[in-house]
Structures are given as structure tokens and as C-alpha cells.
Amino acid sequence: MISSVTFAKTMYNVLPYKFEAGTPNIAGAVGLGAAVDFIESLGRDAIAAHEHSLLDRAVERLSAIPGVRLIGTAAERAAVVSFVVERAAAVGIGRRHPP
């Protein structure tokens, strides 16, 4: 942001305010509040349990596909599954295997 402007000079505000641009993201703040309320209504433990069950299902189903090799086998891991498909380009995987 700019603290003052005249025909002679422009004075920039001090850090970090000099990098603030325009109107605050009010809709984003309201959306964040709604998201926090939603997460609290479900409970973080319930969300974590559901995420873990989805991870287990993904690992089980991907492991059953011939030619698919899972990357990483840590017992305590985030719900992210990396895998390699033999003889296949990454761009073609989604096109060849519809849901």
C-alpha cells in the first residue's frame, strides 16, 4: 500500500503493509470460518479415520493391478499414494483406466 501520494512524490507504507493490495478477502475469511465449523462438527479424529480407510482401500486396490508398483511403504504416512505403472507414460494413465 501507499501511505501518501502527491505530484512531487509517492511514499510507500512500512513493511508488511506496503505489499498489501486492495480489499481484504472477506469472502475467503467467511469461507474459512465455515470450513472450521464443518471440521469441528465432524471431529478431527473421525476425519483422520476416514482418510486412513481411504488410504488402505487405495493401497489394496492398486496393489491388485498387475504392473503397478507402489512407491513408499511407511506404516505411518500421509494419505498420498505414489505409484509407477510399467510400460506406461504418466499422461496416458488417466485415459486408459477410467473409473
N, C-alpha and C positions, 0 to 999 in steps of 0.2 A: 504494500500500500504506500501511498504517497502522503506525507503529513501536510505539505503545503505546495502550492503552485502559484507562481507569479510570472509575468512576462520576462523577468530577469533570471529566474532560476527555479528549479524543482528541488524540493527537499524530500528525500525518502525517509520513511519511518525506520525505527530501530528494529534489529532482529528480535524475534522471528516475524514481526508484523509486516515488515517490508515485502515479504513474499506472499502475504495473504491476498487472494484475488476474489473480489466480488462478494456476493451474498453468501452467507454460510449455508451449508447443505442441510436445511431444516427438514426436508423430506427424508433424507438419509438418517438424521437423528431420530425421527419418529419411527422409521422402519427398524432401526437398531433396537429401540425400546420394545417394539412389538416382537422382534426376534428373541430378545432376552426373556420377555414374558412367556413366549412359547416354549423355550428351552426349560425354563423353570417349571412350567406346568407339566412337562413330561418327566423331568428329572434327569440329571446328567448320567446317573447310573443306568437308567433304562435306555438312554440313547447309546451309551457305550456298549451295553449288552447287545442291542440290535445291530450296531456296527460290527461287533465281533462275530455275530451269527452270519451276517452278510459276507464277511471275510472268509469264514470257514466254508460257506457254500461255494464261493468263487474259487477257492483253492481246490476244493473237492471236484468241482465240475471241470475246471481247467486241467487238472491232473489226469482226468479220464480221457482227454482228447489226444489221440496219437500224434506225435510230432511236436507237442507243446512242452516246453521245458520252463519251469518256474525259476525265477531268479530270487534268491534270498529265502531262508527258511527259519528265521529267528522266531523263537516261541512268543516273545513279547514284541509285537511290531504294530505299526500303524496299519490301518485298513487300506493298504495300497498293494497291488499285486503287479509285479513286473514279470513279463514272460517273453519267450522267444518262440517263434513258430519256424520249424525247419523249412528251408527252401521257399520262404515267402517274404516279400517286401512288406514293410510296415504299412504302407499306404493301401495295399490290397487286402489286408486282414478284415477290415470292416465291410468291404464289398463282397468278400467271399463267404462270410459267415454271418448272415442276418440272424436276428433273434428268433 
